[in-house]
């Protein structure tokens, strides 16, 4: 029997695991009200090994995930909307340089930061997304503005930044997004590329450092929402856009089924339409959110993609599958405590 260890703010809980793709799900108590709140956040999936993580750094990652959960659940507990909760949680992670979003965004091959984000309202299926923005402090807030203050769903590049100016959304100088860690990763990748004769190469599995952030939530009115934000991948071509801001690929929400935020190899998640596939499997095959999430992720894996996702269904059941060695993640449990975890159990 395999066991998953979760930290519950001061005590450890062991949960049996016995499925090929790691997943953790929860079911509601029959005594719970129909519209209890629920929330899950992630900080990216990838190769995250204990031997390369200092105790201090691990503590910082756990604290950041917990803070995002506290911000979002605090909104939900006061009767706030799931949209407000996921935006607030993602904004906090965008401001944290530990993650590959906002201030900690990866660098393109040209040495610039290009960020993407999306948000979706499960009640109306309204959505907003932005891509290739270089100066927006919180791309998720801009994505929500596109959803609520424009007739469009998706804005990119200079047009998206002009829209941000028109709506007084904070813009920052490029140096705000520069971090030594991400710069060093770019130089390492460029050196490896040069050693390979200038050929563009796919990062080996042990080199993957995926830090996309996301959140899904269910509010007291029974409404779901999802939000995702990313800096992309190290040494990507300028203008490259992954799955995160693409509705149905990296982000999706519909009150009839679920809310989903993905993290991983974007090209494969796009081709597998992972986020929407979870909803389709639930609606058409009547699968649970856990079963649907596993299958949708497996479909991306069959194409060569690694990563994970977080999902909530309309009853607050959660799924957090991933097929890598780790995924930064946190969940509000049914007993009101938080479960914060990083690693995939062997």
N, C-alpha and C positions, 0 to 999 in steps of 0.2 A: 504493500500500500504506500502510495506517495502522499506527502503532506505538504500543504502550503502554509507558511507562517505569515500571519498578519500582525502588525503592531496596532493595538487598540489603546492609544494614549495611556500607556502605563502597564499594560499586560499583553501577553502573547496569546493568540488563538491559533489552533492547528485545524486546518480544514483539509479533508482528503481530496486528492486529485487523481484522476485515472483516465484522462482523455488525451489523445495525441497532441492537440494544440492546447496549450495551457489556457484555462478559462476559469473565472470565478463568477458565480451567479448568486443571486439572493431571491427569496420568495417572500411575499408579504404574509404577515400574521393574519389569520382569519378575523381577529378582533380589531384590526386597524381600520381607520376610516377610509372611504373610497379614494379620497384625494389627499393622501399623505404626501409630504414633500419628499423628494429624492434628488440626489446629485452625485455625479462622478466627474473627476477631472483627470487629465493626463499631461505629462510633460515630455512625451516622446518614447518610442520603443527603439531598441537597437542592441548592440553589443555592449552590455554594461556588466563588467566583471568586478567581483569584490576585491580582488588583488590590486586593481588599478584605482580603487576608490578609498581615499583616506577616511577615517572615522569622522573627521571634521567636515569633509566635503559631503559625505553621506547625510550627516546631520543637517547640513544646509539644504540639500535637495528635499529631504523629508519635511523640513520646516516650511519650505516654499510651497510644496503641494498642500500641506495642512493649512497654510495661510489662505491659499486660493479657495479651498473648501470652506473655511470659516467665513470668508467674505461672501461667497455665494449662498451658503446656507443661512447666513444671517439675514440676507435679503428675503429668502423664502420663508423663514420663520416669522417675519413681520408681515407676511401676506403679499410680498413683492412678486413680480412676474418672473417666470423662468428666463425670459429674454434678458431682464436686468441682471439676473444671477449669473448666467453664462458670460455675459459681456464683462461684468465686474471681475469674475474669476480669471478670465483670459487676459484682461488688462493688467492684472497684477503679475501674471507670468510673463507678459510681454515686457514689463519693466524690469524683470529680473534677468541679469546677464548669464545666469546659469543655463538658460534655455535658448533654443534656436528659434527665437521669435522676437520681434521688436529689438530691444537693446542688445540682445545676444545673437543676432542674426548671422548666418553664415555669409561668406564672401563669394561673389561671382569670380570667374576667371579674370575679369577686368579689375578686381579689387574693390568692387562696390557692393553695397547691401541692397537686395531687392526682396521685398516682403509681400506676402500674400495672406489673405484672411477671408473668412466667410461666416455668416450667421444665418440661421433659419428659424422661423416661427412655426411650430407644429400646429397651431390653431388655424392659421390661414394659409400655410405653406408659402408665405411671403419670404423672400430671401434677398440678401445683399452680399456682394463680394467685391474684393479689390485684389489686384495683382501688380507686381513689379513697381511697387511704390518704394521710394528711397528716403523719404524725409518724414513720413508720418509716424509720430511717436507710438500711437496705438492703432494699428491697422484694423483691429476688430471694431473699434468705434466708428471708423470711417465706413466699414462694411455695413454697419447698422444704419448709418446715415444714408447710404445709397439705397438701402431697403425702404426706409421711411420717408426720405425727402427727395427722392427722384422717381422717375417713371421707369428706371432701368433696374437690372439685377447685378450687372457686372461692369465695373470700370477699371481701367488699367493705366499704368504709367503716369505721364504728365497730366492727362485728363482727370485721373483720379485725384491727383494732388491739387489741381485747380479746384476741384469740387470740395476738397478739404478746406482750402483757403476761404471759399465762399461760405462755408458753414462753420468757420472759426474752430476747426479741429486742429489740435497742436501739431505743428511741423517743427522738426529739429534739424540742426546742421548735421552733416554726414558724420562728423567726429563723435556725435552722441552714440552712434550705433557701433563704433569701433571697439573691439575687445582684443586683448593680446592673445587669448586662447584661440579665438576664431581665426585671427590673422596667422598664427603659427600653423594651424591646420591647413590653411590655404597654401602656405609655403611648402609644407610637407607634401601635399598633393601635387603641387607644381613640380617639385623635385622628382617625385616618382614618375610623373608624366614625361619629364625630360629624359630620365633614365630609360624610359621605354621607347625612346626615339620620337617623342613628341606626339605619340598616339594618345587620343582620349581613352581612358580606361575606366571601367567600372570598379568602384571600390570593393576590395575583398571583404567578405563578411566580418572578419575581425577588425576591419577599419571603419565600419559603419558607426557613425555617431549621430543618431537621429534625435532631434530635440523639439520637434513640433509640439505645440501645446493645444489643449482643447478642453471643452466642458460640455456636459449634457445635464439637463435639469427638468424636474417635474414640479410645478407649483401647486398651491392649494386649490386653484381653480381647475386642476386637471390638465393644464397646458404644458406641452413639451417644448424644448428649445435646444439647439445645438450651436456650438461656435468652435472654430478652429483657426489657428494662426501659425505662420511659419516663416522662417528665413530661407527655406529651400534646402539646397545641398551645396556643400563646399565645392568650389571650382566649377559650378554650373555655368553654362553659357548665359550671357546677359539676355534677358527676355524669357528665359525658361520658366514655365509655370507647372507646378505639380498638382497633386490631387486636392490639397487642402482647400483652396477657394472654389473648387468646382462642385456645384450642387449635385449630389448623387454619387460623386466619387469619394470625396473626403469628408463631406458634411451633408447631413440630411436630417429633417425632422417632420413628422406628421403625427398628429394626435391619434390617428387611427391605428398606428403601429408602434413607432419608436423614434428616438432621437439618437443620432450617431455622429461621432467625431473620430476620424482615423489618423494614424501616424505610420509612416513607413516609406517604402519605395514608390514614390508618386506615380511614375509611369505605369507601373503594374496595377496600382489601385484605380487609376483612371480606366484602364482597359477592362478591368473586372467590375467597374461601377460598384465598388464594395459597399459604400454607405447605403445606396438605394437598394442594393441586393438584399440587405438585411430586412428592409421593410417588405420587399416583394415576397421573400420566403415566409415571413410572418403572415402576410395577408392571403397569399395564394395557397400556401401549403400548411397554414395554421401551425407553424412551428413556434416554439418559445423563443424569446429574445436570445437566450444562450445558445440554443441549437442553430438559429439563423446566423448569429454572429460567427460561430465556428465555421459554418459552411462558406459564408461570404469571404472570410479570411483565407480559407483553404483554396478558394477559387483564385485568389490573387497569388497564393503560394505556388499553385500549379503553373502559373505563367513565369515564376521566378522571383516574385515579390516577397519581401519580409517586412514585418511590422506588427501593428496591432490596432485595436479600436476599443472605444468605450461606447456603451449603448444603454439606454433605458427604455422600457416599454411603458404603455399608458397606465399600468398599475404600479409602476415604480420598481419593477424587477430589473436587475442590472446584469450586464455581461461585460467582462474585461479580458477578452482573449488576446494573446499575442504569440508569435512563433519565433521570437528572438530570445536571447538570454535575459532580457530585462525590459521593463517598461515602468517609467515613473508614473505612479497612479495613486489615487485616493478616492474613497467612497464614504458617503454617509450611510451607516448601517441602520438596520431597522430599530435597534435599541438606542439610536441617537448618538452613538459613538462613531469615531472616524477609524477607517482601516487604511493605513498608509503602507505602501509596499513598493519595492524596486525590482527585486530579482525574480527570475524564473527558477523554481525549485528543480534540482537535478532529478 
